[in-house]
Amino acid sequence: MNDEDLQMLFFKTIANKTRFKIVKSLEDKPKSVNQLVKDTGYEQTLVSHNLKVLKENGFVEVKQDGKYRYYNLDKENVAPMMNAIERHVQKQKKHEQ
């Protein structure tokens, strides 16, 4: 894949409402699938499927702790990007007033 294709894949990954909601839920701390199910209101299979996509595309990292897996946002790239999105949203809200 060339750079442009990878950039489009990035936006396609985050544009999905389910994945975006999972990413937003992970902003404050790492969580297990069960915690994400509770936070998002989605079924476990839907959350697990979308976590797999997020992991494959570098949005989340996984840590094993006993029988549980904890998912965390990529701190280097994704967490700062989510902060930038929030700043942009707040700026846009000011322009609409």
N, C-alpha and C positions, 0 to 999 in steps of 0.2 A: 504494500500500500504506500502511496506517496503521501507527502505531508498534508495536502489538501483533503485527501480521503480520510486521514486520521483526524483532522480537525472537524470534519463533518460527522464522523463517528462520535467524537466527543460531544458535540451538541445534540446529536440524536440520542445518545445515552441519557443525558440529563433532561432532555425535553419530555421524556415519559413521566407522566404524573405520579405513578407508583414509585419509580426510582427517585424522583425529586423529593417525594414525601419521606422516603427512607433516608436519603442524604440529610434532609432537614432534621430528622429525628436523631441522627448521629452527631449533630453539631456539638452537643453538650458533653457527651461521654460515650465510650464504647458500650455496645449492647449486644445481647444474645438475640437469636431469632425470636424467641418467645417475647422478649421485651419489645422488639420491633413490631410484632403482631399486635401487642397491646397498644402501643403508641399510634400505629397507623390505622388499625381497624381492619386490615386486610387479612385474608386467610394465610396460613403458614406456608402453603405451597407457592402462593403468589409472591410472598416475601422472599422465600428461599430462591425461587427462580430469578427474581430481580437482583438479589444479592450476588448471585453468580455472575450476572451480566456486569454489575458494578465492579466486582472483583476483577473480571477479565479485562475491563477497560481502565483499571488503575484508580478507581474512585475510592475503593475501600480496601483495607487490609484485614486479615483474619488472624486472631491469636487463639490457640487452643488452651483451655484451662480445665483439666480433668475431662469430663464428658461434654463440656460446653464449649462452643465457639463464640468468641466475641468479635464483633465487627466494629471497625474504627475508620473514620475518614482519613484519607491520605493527608497528613498534616502539612507536608511540604507544598503541595499544589492545590488540592481540592478545598481544604479549609480556608486558605486565603482567598480563593476564588469565590467561595460562598459569602465571605465577608464583603468582597467587592460588589457582589450582586446585591446584598442588603443595602450597602451605601448608595448604589445606583437607584434602587427602589425608593429609598427615602428622598433622594434628590428629585426623582420624578414626581413623587407625591407633593412636594413643595411647589413644583411648577403647575400642578393641576389646581391648586388652591386659588 
